[in-house]
Amino acid sequence: MTSDENVYGTELRPCSTDPKTGFERDGHCRASPRDPGRHEICSVMTEEFLQHSAEQGNDLTTPRPDL
């Protein structure tokens, strides 16, 4: 697998374009040499998963611009 492939070995596709996300703000979640130690990931999660995660103390829905 190269850095431009997903876990299935296929080409990365834009994940979020409105608003554009990712370190490069290009809609792709890929690593950048300018961003050492970070692990970017993009996924689609169900409301049920997000609620369960929050109940476990891992709130994935509240924006945290201070981090």
Order of alpha helices (4+ residues) and beta strands (2+ residues): alpha
